[in-house]
Amino acid sequence: MDEDWIQVVDSSFINAISLDEQSRVVGVRLRDHSELFYHFGNPRINIGSVFRSFLNADSKGAFFNKVLRKATIAQ
């Protein structure tokens, strides 16, 4: 795990999270190795792909749904 990511051990969907300088969640690395990113205050980068349904079952789902209402899937 590289140092920019914080491992999440109590989640069946989420493998790690990435935080910005203000400790806001800006990225989620999922157990299937896909990555989702949220870009605060930059609508040009944030294309607004909706990301919520499958995290509803996750133990951190409510928190991540609030923080990551819109996400872009990393290419």
LUMLUMDREN-2810 file (N, C-alpha, C; in Angstrom, 1 decimal):
<atoms>
<atom><aa>M</aa><ch>A</ch><at>N</at><xx>0.9</xx><yy>-1.2</yy><zz>0.0</zz></atom>
<atom><aa>M</aa><ch>A</ch><at>CA</at><xx>0.0</xx><yy>0.0</yy><zz>0.0</zz></atom>
<atom><aa>M</aa><ch>A</ch><at>C</at><xx>0.9</xx><yy>1.2</yy><zz>0.0</zz></atom>
<atom><aa>D</aa><ch>A</ch><at>N</at><xx>0.7</xx><yy>2.1</yy><zz>-1.0</zz></atom>
<atom><aa>D</aa><ch>A</ch><at>CA</at><xx>1.6</xx><yy>3.3</yy><zz>-1.0</zz></atom>
<atom><aa>D</aa><ch>A</ch><at>C</at><xx>1.1</xx><yy>4.3</yy><zz>0.0</zz></atom>
<atom><aa>E</aa><ch>A</ch><at>N</at><xx>2.0</xx><yy>5.2</yy><zz>0.4</zz></atom>
<atom><aa>E</aa><ch>A</ch><at>CA</at><xx>1.8</xx><yy>6.1</yy><zz>1.6</zz></atom>
<atom><aa>E</aa><ch>A</ch><at>C</at><xx>0.7</xx><yy>7.1</yy><zz>1.4</zz></atom>
<atom><aa>D</aa><ch>A</ch><at>N</at><xx>0.2</xx><yy>7.3</yy><zz>0.2</zz></atom>
<atom><aa>D</aa><ch>A</ch><at>CA</at><xx>-0.8</xx><yy>8.3</yy><zz>0.0</zz></atom>
<atom><aa>D</aa><ch>A</ch><at>C</at><xx>-2.2</xx><yy>7.7</yy><zz>0.3</zz></atom>
<atom><aa>W</aa><ch>A</ch><at>N</at><xx>-2.3</xx><yy>6.4</yy><zz>0.6</zz></atom>
<atom><aa>W</aa><ch>A</ch><at>CA</at><xx>-3.5</xx><yy>5.7</yy><zz>0.8</zz></atom>
<atom><aa>W</aa><ch>A</ch><at>C</at><xx>-3.5</xx><yy>5.2</yy><zz>2.3</zz></atom>
<atom><aa>I</aa><ch>A</ch><at>N</at><xx>-4.7</xx><yy>5.2</yy><zz>2.9</zz></atom>
<atom><aa>I</aa><ch>A</ch><at>CA</at><xx>-4.8</xx><yy>4.7</yy><zz>4.3</zz></atom>
<atom><aa>I</aa><ch>A</ch><at>C</at><xx>-5.7</xx><yy>3.5</yy><zz>4.2</zz></atom>
<atom><aa>Q</aa><ch>A</ch><at>N</at><xx>-5.2</xx><yy>2.3</yy><zz>4.6</zz></atom>
<atom><aa>Q</aa><ch>A</ch><at>CA</at><xx>-5.9</xx><yy>1.1</yy><zz>4.5</zz></atom>
<atom><aa>Q</aa><ch>A</ch><at>C</at><xx>-7.1</xx><yy>1.1</yy><zz>5.4</zz></atom>
<atom><aa>V</aa><ch>A</ch><at>N</at><xx>-8.2</xx><yy>0.5</yy><zz>4.9</zz></atom>
<atom><aa>V</aa><ch>A</ch><at>CA</at><xx>-9.4</xx><yy>0.4</yy><zz>5.7</zz></atom>
<atom><aa>V</aa><ch>A</ch><at>C</at><xx>-9.6</xx><yy>-1.1</yy><zz>5.9</zz></atom>
<atom><aa>V</aa><ch>A</ch><at>N</at><xx>-9.7</xx><yy>-1.5</yy><zz>7.2</zz></atom>
<atom><aa>V</aa><ch>A</ch><at>CA</at><xx>-9.7</xx><yy>-3.0</yy><zz>7.5</zz></atom>
<atom><aa>V</aa><ch>A</ch><at>C</at><xx>-11.0</xx><yy>-3.5</yy><zz>7.8</zz></atom>
<atom><aa>D</aa><ch>A</ch><at>N</at><xx>-12.0</xx><yy>-2.7</yy><zz>8.1</zz></atom>
<atom><aa>D</aa><ch>A</ch><at>CA</at><xx>-13.3</xx><yy>-3.1</yy><zz>8.6</zz></atom>
<atom><aa>D</aa><ch>A</ch><at>C</at><xx>-14.4</xx><yy>-3.0</yy><zz>7.5</zz></atom>
<atom><aa>S</aa><ch>A</ch><at>N</at><xx>-14.0</xx><yy>-3.0</yy><zz>6.3</zz></atom>
<atom><aa>S</aa><ch>A</ch><at>CA</at><xx>-15.0</xx><yy>-2.8</yy><zz>5.2</zz></atom>
<atom><aa>S</aa><ch>A</ch><at>C</at><xx>-14.9</xx><yy>-4.0</yy><zz>4.2</zz></atom>
<atom><aa>S</aa><ch>A</ch><at>N</at><xx>-16.0</xx><yy>-4.5</yy><zz>3.7</zz></atom>
<atom><aa>S</aa><ch>A</ch><at>CA</at><xx>-16.0</xx><yy>-5.5</yy><zz>2.7</zz></atom>
<atom><aa>S</aa><ch>A</ch><at>C</at><xx>-15.9</xx><yy>-5.0</yy><zz>1.3</zz></atom>
<atom><aa>F</aa><ch>A</ch><at>N</at><xx>-16.1</xx><yy>-3.7</yy><zz>1.1</zz></atom>
<atom><aa>F</aa><ch>A</ch><at>CA</at><xx>-16.1</xx><yy>-3.1</yy><zz>-0.2</zz></atom>
<atom><aa>F</aa><ch>A</ch><at>C</at><xx>-14.8</xx><yy>-2.2</yy><zz>-0.4</zz></atom>
<atom><aa>I</aa><ch>A</ch><at>N</at><xx>-14.4</xx><yy>-1.5</yy><zz>0.7</zz></atom>
<atom><aa>I</aa><ch>A</ch><at>CA</at><xx>-13.4</xx><yy>-0.5</yy><zz>0.5</zz></atom>
<atom><aa>I</aa><ch>A</ch><at>C</at><xx>-12.1</xx><yy>-1.0</yy><zz>1.0</zz></atom>
<atom><aa>N</aa><ch>A</ch><at>N</at><xx>-11.0</xx><yy>-0.8</yy><zz>0.2</zz></atom>
<atom><aa>N</aa><ch>A</ch><at>CA</at><xx>-9.7</xx><yy>-1.3</yy><zz>0.6</zz></atom>
<atom><aa>N</aa><ch>A</ch><at>C</at><xx>-8.9</xx><yy>-0.2</yy><zz>1.2</zz></atom>
<atom><aa>A</aa><ch>A</ch><at>N</at><xx>-9.0</xx><yy>1.1</yy><zz>0.7</zz></atom>
<atom><aa>A</aa><ch>A</ch><at>CA</at><xx>-8.2</xx><yy>2.2</yy><zz>1.3</zz></atom>
<atom><aa>A</aa><ch>A</ch><at>C</at><xx>-8.9</xx><yy>3.5</yy><zz>0.9</zz></atom>
<atom><aa>I</aa><ch>A</ch><at>N</at><xx>-8.5</xx><yy>4.5</yy><zz>1.6</zz></atom>
<atom><aa>I</aa><ch>A</ch><at>CA</at><xx>-9.0</xx><yy>5.9</yy><zz>1.3</zz></atom>
<atom><aa>I</aa><ch>A</ch><at>C</at><xx>-7.8</xx><yy>6.8</yy><zz>1.2</zz></atom>
<atom><aa>S</aa><ch>A</ch><at>N</at><xx>-8.0</xx><yy>7.9</yy><zz>0.4</zz></atom>
<atom><aa>S</aa><ch>A</ch><at>CA</at><xx>-7.0</xx><yy>8.9</yy><zz>0.3</zz></atom>
<atom><aa>S</aa><ch>A</ch><at>C</at><xx>-7.6</xx><yy>10.2</yy><zz>0.8</zz></atom>
<atom><aa>L</aa><ch>A</ch><at>N</at><xx>-6.8</xx><yy>11.0</yy><zz>1.5</zz></atom>
<atom><aa>L</aa><ch>A</ch><at>CA</at><xx>-7.3</xx><yy>12.2</yy><zz>2.1</zz></atom>
<atom><aa>L</aa><ch>A</ch><at>C</at><xx>-6.5</xx><yy>13.4</yy><zz>1.6</zz></atom>
<atom><aa>D</aa><ch>A</ch><at>N</at><xx>-7.2</xx><yy>14.6</yy><zz>1.6</zz></atom>
<atom><aa>D</aa><ch>A</ch><at>CA</at><xx>-6.5</xx><yy>15.8</yy><zz>1.2</zz></atom>
<atom><aa>D</aa><ch>A</ch><at>C</at><xx>-5.8</xx><yy>16.4</yy><zz>2.4</zz></atom>
<atom><aa>E</aa><ch>A</ch><at>N</at><xx>-5.3</xx><yy>17.6</yy><zz>2.2</zz></atom>
<atom><aa>E</aa><ch>A</ch><at>CA</at><xx>-4.6</xx><yy>18.3</yy><zz>3.3</zz></atom>
<atom><aa>E</aa><ch>A</ch><at>C</at><xx>-5.5</xx><yy>18.6</yy><zz>4.5</zz></atom>
<atom><aa>Q</aa><ch>A</ch><at>N</at><xx>-6.8</xx><yy>18.7</yy><zz>4.2</zz></atom>
<atom><aa>Q</aa><ch>A</ch><at>CA</at><xx>-7.8</xx><yy>19.1</yy><zz>5.3</zz></atom>
<atom><aa>Q</aa><ch>A</ch><at>C</at><xx>-8.5</xx><yy>17.8</yy><zz>5.8</zz></atom>
<atom><aa>S</aa><ch>A</ch><at>N</at><xx>-7.9</xx><yy>16.7</yy><zz>5.6</zz></atom>
<atom><aa>S</aa><ch>A</ch><at>CA</at><xx>-8.4</xx><yy>15.4</yy><zz>6.0</zz></atom>
<atom><aa>S</aa><ch>A</ch><at>C</at><xx>-9.8</xx><yy>15.1</yy><zz>5.5</zz></atom>
<atom><aa>R</aa><ch>A</ch><at>N</at><xx>-10.1</xx><yy>15.5</yy><zz>4.3</zz></atom>
<atom><aa>R</aa><ch>A</ch><at>CA</at><xx>-11.4</xx><yy>15.2</yy><zz>3.6</zz></atom>
<atom><aa>R</aa><ch>A</ch><at>C</at><xx>-11.1</xx><yy>14.0</yy><zz>2.7</zz></atom>
<atom><aa>V</aa><ch>A</ch><at>N</at><xx>-12.0</xx><yy>13.1</yy><zz>2.6</zz></atom>
<atom><aa>V</aa><ch>A</ch><at>CA</at><xx>-11.8</xx><yy>11.9</yy><zz>1.8</zz></atom>
<atom><aa>V</aa><ch>A</ch><at>C</at><xx>-11.9</xx><yy>12.4</yy><zz>0.3</zz></atom>
<atom><aa>V</aa><ch>A</ch><at>N</at><xx>-10.9</xx><yy>12.1</yy><zz>-0.5</zz></atom>
<atom><aa>V</aa><ch>A</ch><at>CA</at><xx>-10.9</xx><yy>12.5</yy><zz>-1.9</zz></atom>
<atom><aa>V</aa><ch>A</ch><at>C</at><xx>-10.8</xx><yy>11.3</yy><zz>-2.8</zz></atom>
<atom><aa>G</aa><ch>A</ch><at>N</at><xx>-10.5</xx><yy>10.1</yy><zz>-2.3</zz></atom>
<atom><aa>G</aa><ch>A</ch><at>CA</at><xx>-10.4</xx><yy>8.9</yy><zz>-3.1</zz></atom>
<atom><aa>G</aa><ch>A</ch><at>C</at><xx>-10.7</xx><yy>7.7</yy><zz>-2.3</zz></atom>
<atom><aa>V</aa><ch>A</ch><at>N</at><xx>-11.3</xx><yy>6.7</yy><zz>-3.0</zz></atom>
<atom><aa>V</aa><ch>A</ch><at>CA</at><xx>-11.6</xx><yy>5.4</yy><zz>-2.4</zz></atom>
<atom><aa>V</aa><ch>A</ch><at>C</at><xx>-11.1</xx><yy>4.3</yy><zz>-3.3</zz></atom>
<atom><aa>R</aa><ch>A</ch><at>N</at><xx>-10.3</xx><yy>3.5</yy><zz>-2.8</zz></atom>
<atom><aa>R</aa><ch>A</ch><at>CA</at><xx>-9.8</xx><yy>2.3</yy><zz>-3.5</zz></atom>
<atom><aa>R</aa><ch>A</ch><at>C</at><xx>-10.6</xx><yy>1.1</yy><zz>-3.1</zz></atom>
<atom><aa>L</aa><ch>A</ch><at>N</at><xx>-11.3</xx><yy>0.5</yy><zz>-4.0</zz></atom>
<atom><aa>L</aa><ch>A</ch><at>CA</at><xx>-12.2</xx><yy>-0.6</yy><zz>-3.7</zz></atom>
<atom><aa>L</aa><ch>A</ch><at>C</at><xx>-11.5</xx><yy>-2.0</yy><zz>-3.7</zz></atom>
<atom><aa>R</aa><ch>A</ch><at>N</at><xx>-12.2</xx><yy>-2.9</yy><zz>-3.1</zz></atom>
<atom><aa>R</aa><ch>A</ch><at>CA</at><xx>-11.6</xx><yy>-4.3</yy><zz>-3.0</zz></atom>
<atom><aa>R</aa><ch>A</ch><at>C</at><xx>-11.4</xx><yy>-4.9</yy><zz>-4.4</zz></atom>
<atom><aa>D</aa><ch>A</ch><at>N</at><xx>-12.2</xx><yy>-4.5</yy><zz>-5.4</zz></atom>
<atom><aa>D</aa><ch>A</ch><at>CA</at><xx>-12.0</xx><yy>-5.0</yy><zz>-6.7</zz></atom>
<atom><aa>D</aa><ch>A</ch><at>C</at><xx>-10.9</xx><yy>-4.3</yy><zz>-7.5</zz></atom>
<atom><aa>H</aa><ch>A</ch><at>N</at><xx>-10.2</xx><yy>-3.4</yy><zz>-6.8</zz></atom>
<atom><aa>H</aa><ch>A</ch><at>CA</at><xx>-9.0</xx><yy>-2.7</yy><zz>-7.3</zz></atom>
<atom><aa>H</aa><ch>A</ch><at>C</at><xx>-9.4</xx><yy>-1.5</yy><zz>-8.2</zz></atom>
<atom><aa>S</aa><ch>A</ch><at>N</at><xx>-10.7</xx><yy>-1.2</yy><zz>-8.3</zz></atom>
<atom><aa>S</aa><ch>A</ch><at>CA</at><xx>-11.1</xx><yy>0.1</yy><zz>-9.0</zz></atom>
<atom><aa>S</aa><ch>A</ch><at>C</at><xx>-10.9</xx><yy>1.2</yy><zz>-8.0</zz></atom>
<atom><aa>E</aa><ch>A</ch><at>N</at><xx>-10.8</xx><yy>2.4</yy><zz>-8.5</zz></atom>
<atom><aa>E</aa><ch>A</ch><at>CA</at><xx>-10.6</xx><yy>3.6</yy><zz>-7.7</zz></atom>
<atom><aa>E</aa><ch>A</ch><at>C</at><xx>-11.6</xx><yy>4.7</yy><zz>-8.1</zz></atom>
<atom><aa>L</aa><ch>A</ch><at>N</at><xx>-12.1</xx><yy>5.4</yy><zz>-7.1</zz></atom>
<atom><aa>L</aa><ch>A</ch><at>CA</at><xx>-13.1</xx><yy>6.4</yy><zz>-7.3</zz></atom>
<atom><aa>L</aa><ch>A</ch><at>C</at><xx>-12.5</xx><yy>7.7</yy><zz>-6.7</zz></atom>
<atom><aa>F</aa><ch>A</ch><at>N</at><xx>-12.7</xx><yy>8.8</yy><zz>-7.3</zz></atom>
<atom><aa>F</aa><ch>A</ch><at>CA</at><xx>-12.1</xx><yy>10.1</yy><zz>-6.9</zz></atom>
<atom><aa>F</aa><ch>A</ch><at>C</at><xx>-13.1</xx><yy>11.2</yy><zz>-6.8</zz></atom>
<atom><aa>Y</aa><ch>A</ch><at>N</at><xx>-13.0</xx><yy>12.0</yy><zz>-5.8</zz></atom>
<atom><aa>Y</aa><ch>A</ch><at>CA</at><xx>-13.9</xx><yy>13.2</yy><zz>-5.7</zz></atom>
<atom><aa>Y</aa><ch>A</ch><at>C</at><xx>-13.0</xx><yy>14.4</yy><zz>-5.7</zz></atom>
<atom><aa>H</aa><ch>A</ch><at>N</at><xx>-13.4</xx><yy>15.4</yy><zz>-6.6</zz></atom>
<atom><aa>H</aa><ch>A</ch><at>CA</at><xx>-12.6</xx><yy>16.6</yy><zz>-6.7</zz></atom>
<atom><aa>H</aa><ch>A</ch><at>C</at><xx>-13.3</xx><yy>17.7</yy><zz>-6.1</zz></atom>
<atom><aa>F</aa><ch>A</ch><at>N</at><xx>-12.9</xx><yy>18.2</yy><zz>-4.9</zz></atom>
<atom><aa>F</aa><ch>A</ch><at>CA</at><xx>-13.6</xx><yy>19.3</yy><zz>-4.2</zz></atom>
<atom><aa>F</aa><ch>A</ch><at>C</at><xx>-13.5</xx><yy>20.6</yy><zz>-5.0</zz></atom>
<atom><aa>G</aa><ch>A</ch><at>N</at><xx>-14.6</xx><yy>21.2</yy><zz>-5.3</zz></atom>
<atom><aa>G</aa><ch>A</ch><at>CA</at><xx>-14.6</xx><yy>22.6</yy><zz>-5.9</zz></atom>
<atom><aa>G</aa><ch>A</ch><at>C</at><xx>-14.0</xx><yy>22.7</yy><zz>-7.3</zz></atom>
<atom><aa>N</aa><ch>A</ch><at>N</at><xx>-14.0</xx><yy>21.6</yy><zz>-8.0</zz></atom>
<atom><aa>N</aa><ch>A</ch><at>CA</at><xx>-13.5</xx><yy>21.7</yy><zz>-9.4</zz></atom>
<atom><aa>N</aa><ch>A</ch><at>C</at><xx>-14.5</xx><yy>21.0</yy><zz>-10.3</zz></atom>
<atom><aa>P</aa><ch>A</ch><at>N</at><xx>-15.6</xx><yy>21.6</yy><zz>-10.7</zz></atom>
<atom><aa>P</aa><ch>A</ch><at>CA</at><xx>-16.6</xx><yy>21.0</yy><zz>-11.5</zz></atom>
<atom><aa>P</aa><ch>A</ch><at>C</at><xx>-16.1</xx><yy>20.6</yy><zz>-12.9</zz></atom>
<atom><aa>R</aa><ch>A</ch><at>N</at><xx>-15.0</xx><yy>21.3</yy><zz>-13.4</zz></atom>
<atom><aa>R</aa><ch>A</ch><at>CA</at><xx>-14.5</xx><yy>20.9</yy><zz>-14.7</zz></atom>
<atom><aa>R</aa><ch>A</ch><at>C</at><xx>-13.9</xx><yy>19.5</yy><zz>-14.7</zz></atom>
<atom><aa>I</aa><ch>A</ch><at>N</at><xx>-13.2</xx><yy>19.1</yy><zz>-13.6</zz></atom>
<atom><aa>I</aa><ch>A</ch><at>CA</at><xx>-12.7</xx><yy>17.8</yy><zz>-13.5</zz></atom>
<atom><aa>I</aa><ch>A</ch><at>C</at><xx>-13.7</xx><yy>16.8</yy><zz>-13.1</zz></atom>
<atom><aa>N</aa><ch>A</ch><at>N</at><xx>-14.6</xx><yy>17.2</yy><zz>-12.1</zz></atom>
<atom><aa>N</aa><ch>A</ch><at>CA</at><xx>-15.6</xx><yy>16.3</yy><zz>-11.6</zz></atom>
<atom><aa>N</aa><ch>A</ch><at>C</at><xx>-16.7</xx><yy>16.2</yy><zz>-12.6</zz></atom>
<atom><aa>I</aa><ch>A</ch><at>N</at><xx>-16.8</xx><yy>15.1</yy><zz>-13.3</zz></atom>
<atom><aa>I</aa><ch>A</ch><at>CA</at><xx>-17.8</xx><yy>14.9</yy><zz>-14.4</zz></atom>
<atom><aa>I</aa><ch>A</ch><at>C</at><xx>-19.2</xx><yy>14.5</yy><zz>-13.8</zz></atom>
<atom><aa>G</aa><ch>A</ch><at>N</at><xx>-19.2</xx><yy>14.2</yy><zz>-12.5</zz></atom>
<atom><aa>G</aa><ch>A</ch><at>CA</at><xx>-20.4</xx><yy>13.9</yy><zz>-11.8</zz></atom>
<atom><aa>G</aa><ch>A</ch><at>C</at><xx>-21.0</xx><yy>12.5</yy><zz>-12.0</zz></atom>
<atom><aa>S</aa><ch>A</ch><at>N</at><xx>-20.2</xx><yy>11.5</yy><zz>-12.2</zz></atom>
<atom><aa>S</aa><ch>A</ch><at>CA</at><xx>-20.7</xx><yy>10.2</yy><zz>-12.2</zz></atom>
<atom><aa>S</aa><ch>A</ch><at>C</at><xx>-21.3</xx><yy>9.9</yy><zz>-10.8</zz></atom>
<atom><aa>V</aa><ch>A</ch><at>N</at><xx>-22.5</xx><yy>9.4</yy><zz>-10.8</zz></atom>
<atom><aa>V</aa><ch>A</ch><at>CA</at><xx>-23.2</xx><yy>9.2</yy><zz>-9.5</zz></atom>
<atom><aa>V</aa><ch>A</ch><at>C</at><xx>-22.6</xx><yy>7.9</yy><zz>-8.9</zz></atom>
<atom><aa>F</aa><ch>A</ch><at>N</at><xx>-22.3</xx><yy>7.9</yy><zz>-7.6</zz></atom>
<atom><aa>F</aa><ch>A</ch><at>CA</at><xx>-21.7</xx><yy>6.8</yy><zz>-6.9</zz></atom>
<atom><aa>F</aa><ch>A</ch><at>C</at><xx>-22.3</xx><yy>6.7</yy><zz>-5.6</zz></atom>
<atom><aa>R</aa><ch>A</ch><at>N</at><xx>-23.2</xx><yy>5.7</yy><zz>-5.4</zz></atom>
<atom><aa>R</aa><ch>A</ch><at>CA</at><xx>-23.8</xx><yy>5.6</yy><zz>-4.0</zz></atom>
<atom><aa>R</aa><ch>A</ch><at>C</at><xx>-24.4</xx><yy>4.2</yy><zz>-3.7</zz></atom>
<atom><aa>S</aa><ch>A</ch><at>N</at><xx>-25.1</xx><yy>3.5</yy><zz>-4.7</zz></atom>
<atom><aa>S</aa><ch>A</ch><at>CA</at><xx>-25.9</xx><yy>2.4</yy><zz>-4.3</zz></atom>
<atom><aa>S</aa><ch>A</ch><at>C</at><xx>-25.2</xx><yy>1.2</yy><zz>-3.7</zz></atom>
<atom><aa>F</aa><ch>A</ch><at>N</at><xx>-24.0</xx><yy>0.8</yy><zz>-4.3</zz></atom>
<atom><aa>F</aa><ch>A</ch><at>CA</at><xx>-23.4</xx><yy>-0.4</yy><zz>-3.7</zz></atom>
<atom><aa>F</aa><ch>A</ch><at>C</at><xx>-22.7</xx><yy>-0.1</yy><zz>-2.4</zz></atom>
<atom><aa>L</aa><ch>A</ch><at>N</at><xx>-22.4</xx><yy>1.1</yy><zz>-2.1</zz></atom>
<atom><aa>L</aa><ch>A</ch><at>CA</at><xx>-21.8</xx><yy>1.4</yy><zz>-0.8</zz></atom>
<atom><aa>L</aa><ch>A</ch><at>C</at><xx>-22.8</xx><yy>1.4</yy><zz>0.3</zz></atom>
<atom><aa>N</aa><ch>A</ch><at>N</at><xx>-24.1</xx><yy>1.4</yy><zz>0.0</zz></atom>
<atom><aa>N</aa><ch>A</ch><at>CA</at><xx>-25.2</xx><yy>1.5</yy><zz>1.0</zz></atom>
<atom><aa>N</aa><ch>A</ch><at>C</at><xx>-25.1</xx><yy>0.3</yy><zz>2.0</zz></atom>
<atom><aa>A</aa><ch>A</ch><at>N</at><xx>-24.6</xx><yy>-0.8</yy><zz>1.5</zz></atom>
<atom><aa>A</aa><ch>A</ch><at>CA</at><xx>-24.5</xx><yy>-2.0</yy><zz>2.3</zz></atom>
<atom><aa>A</aa><ch>A</ch><at>C</at><xx>-23.2</xx><yy>-2.1</yy><zz>3.1</zz></atom>
<atom><aa>D</aa><ch>A</ch><at>N</at><xx>-22.3</xx><yy>-1.1</yy><zz>2.8</zz></atom>
<atom><aa>D</aa><ch>A</ch><at>CA</at><xx>-21.0</xx><yy>-1.1</yy><zz>3.5</zz></atom>
<atom><aa>D</aa><ch>A</ch><at>C</at><xx>-21.0</xx><yy>-0.5</yy><zz>4.8</zz></atom>
<atom><aa>S</aa><ch>A</ch><at>N</at><xx>-20.2</xx><yy>-0.9</yy><zz>5.8</zz></atom>
<atom><aa>S</aa><ch>A</ch><at>CA</at><xx>-20.2</xx><yy>-0.4</yy><zz>7.1</zz></atom>
<atom><aa>S</aa><ch>A</ch><at>C</at><xx>-19.9</xx><yy>1.1</yy><zz>7.2</zz></atom>
<atom><aa>K</aa><ch>A</ch><at>N</at><xx>-19.2</xx><yy>1.6</yy><zz>6.2</zz></atom>
<atom><aa>K</aa><ch>A</ch><at>CA</at><xx>-18.8</xx><yy>3.0</yy><zz>6.1</zz></atom>
<atom><aa>K</aa><ch>A</ch><at>C</at><xx>-19.7</xx><yy>3.7</yy><zz>5.1</zz></atom>
<atom><aa>G</aa><ch>A</ch><at>N</at><xx>-20.7</xx><yy>3.0</yy><zz>4.6</zz></atom>
<atom><aa>G</aa><ch>A</ch><at>CA</at><xx>-21.5</xx><yy>3.5</yy><zz>3.5</zz></atom>
<atom><aa>G</aa><ch>A</ch><at>C</at><xx>-22.1</xx><yy>4.9</yy><zz>3.7</zz></atom>
<atom><aa>A</aa><ch>A</ch><at>N</at><xx>-22.7</xx><yy>5.1</yy><zz>4.9</zz></atom>
<atom><aa>A</aa><ch>A</ch><at>CA</at><xx>-23.4</xx><yy>6.4</yy><zz>5.1</zz></atom>
<atom><aa>A</aa><ch>A</ch><at>C</at><xx>-22.4</xx><yy>7.5</yy><zz>5.1</zz></atom>
<atom><aa>F</aa><ch>A</ch><at>N</at><xx>-21.2</xx><yy>7.3</yy><zz>5.6</zz></atom>
<atom><aa>F</aa><ch>A</ch><at>CA</at><xx>-20.1</xx><yy>8.4</yy><zz>5.6</zz></atom>
<atom><aa>F</aa><ch>A</ch><at>C</at><xx>-19.7</xx><yy>8.6</yy><zz>4.2</zz></atom>
<atom><aa>F</aa><ch>A</ch><at>N</at><xx>-19.3</xx><yy>7.6</yy><zz>3.5</zz></atom>
<atom><aa>F</aa><ch>A</ch><at>CA</at><xx>-18.8</xx><yy>7.8</yy><zz>2.1</zz></atom>
<atom><aa>F</aa><ch>A</ch><at>C</at><xx>-19.9</xx><yy>8.3</yy><zz>1.2</zz></atom>
<atom><aa>N</aa><ch>A</ch><at>N</at><xx>-21.1</xx><yy>7.9</yy><zz>1.4</zz></atom>
<atom><aa>N</aa><ch>A</ch><at>CA</at><xx>-22.2</xx><yy>8.5</yy><zz>0.5</zz></atom>
<atom><aa>N</aa><ch>A</ch><at>C</at><xx>-22.3</xx><yy>10.0</yy><zz>0.7</zz></atom>
<atom><aa>K</aa><ch>A</ch><at>N</at><xx>-22.1</xx><yy>10.4</yy><zz>1.9</zz></atom>
<atom><aa>K</aa><ch>A</ch><at>CA</at><xx>-22.2</xx><yy>11.9</yy><zz>2.2</zz></atom>
<atom><aa>K</aa><ch>A</ch><at>C</at><xx>-21.0</xx><yy>12.6</yy><zz>1.6</zz></atom>
<atom><aa>V</aa><ch>A</ch><at>N</at><xx>-19.8</xx><yy>12.0</yy><zz>1.7</zz></atom>
<atom><aa>V</aa><ch>A</ch><at>CA</at><xx>-18.6</xx><yy>12.7</yy><zz>1.3</zz></atom>
<atom><aa>V</aa><ch>A</ch><at>C</at><xx>-18.5</xx><yy>12.6</yy><zz>-0.3</zz></atom>
<atom><aa>L</aa><ch>A</ch><at>N</at><xx>-18.8</xx><yy>11.4</yy><zz>-0.8</zz></atom>
<atom><aa>L</aa><ch>A</ch><at>CA</at><xx>-18.6</xx><yy>11.1</yy><zz>-2.2</zz></atom>
<atom><aa>L</aa><ch>A</ch><at>C</at><xx>-19.9</xx><yy>11.0</yy><zz>-3.0</zz></atom>
<atom><aa>R</aa><ch>A</ch><at>N</at><xx>-20.7</xx><yy>12.0</yy><zz>-2.9</zz></atom>
<atom><aa>R</aa><ch>A</ch><at>CA</at><xx>-21.9</xx><yy>12.0</yy><zz>-3.6</zz></atom>
<atom><aa>R</aa><ch>A</ch><at>C</at><xx>-21.7</xx><yy>11.9</yy><zz>-5.1</zz></atom>
<atom><aa>K</aa><ch>A</ch><at>N</at><xx>-20.6</xx><yy>12.5</yy><zz>-5.6</zz></atom>
<atom><aa>K</aa><ch>A</ch><at>CA</at><xx>-20.3</xx><yy>12.4</yy><zz>-7.0</zz></atom>
<atom><aa>K</aa><ch>A</ch><at>C</at><xx>-18.8</xx><yy>12.0</yy><zz>-7.1</zz></atom>
<atom><aa>A</aa><ch>A</ch><at>N</at><xx>-18.6</xx><yy>11.1</yy><zz>-8.0</zz></atom>
<atom><aa>A</aa><ch>A</ch><at>CA</at><xx>-17.2</xx><yy>10.6</yy><zz>-8.2</zz></atom>
<atom><aa>A</aa><ch>A</ch><at>C</at><xx>-16.9</xx><yy>10.3</yy><zz>-9.6</zz></atom>
<atom><aa>T</aa><ch>A</ch><at>N</at><xx>-15.6</xx><yy>10.3</yy><zz>-9.9</zz></atom>
<atom><aa>T</aa><ch>A</ch><at>CA</at><xx>-15.2</xx><yy>9.9</yy><zz>-11.3</zz></atom>
<atom><aa>T</aa><ch>A</ch><at>C</at><xx>-14.4</xx><yy>8.7</yy><zz>-11.1</zz></atom>
<atom><aa>I</aa><ch>A</ch><at>N</at><xx>-14.6</xx><yy>7.7</yy><zz>-12.0</zz></atom>
<atom><aa>I</aa><ch>A</ch><at>CA</at><xx>-13.9</xx><yy>6.5</yy><zz>-12.0</zz></atom>
<atom><aa>I</aa><ch>A</ch><at>C</at><xx>-12.5</xx><yy>6.7</yy><zz>-12.7</zz></atom>
<atom><aa>A</aa><ch>A</ch><at>N</at><xx>-11.5</xx><yy>6.3</yy><zz>-12.0</zz></atom>
<atom><aa>A</aa><ch>A</ch><at>CA</at><xx>-10.1</xx><yy>6.5</yy><zz>-12.5</zz></atom>
<atom><aa>A</aa><ch>A</ch><at>C</at><xx>-9.9</xx><yy>5.7</yy><zz>-13.7</zz></atom>
<atom><aa>Q</aa><ch>A</ch><at>N</at><xx>-9.3</xx><yy>6.2</yy><zz>-14.7</zz></atom>
<atom><aa>Q</aa><ch>A</ch><at>CA</at><xx>-9.1</xx><yy>5.5</yy><zz>-16.0</zz></atom>
<atom><aa>Q</aa><ch>A</ch><at>C</at><xx>-7.8</xx><yy>4.7</yy><zz>-15.9</zz></atom>
</atoms>
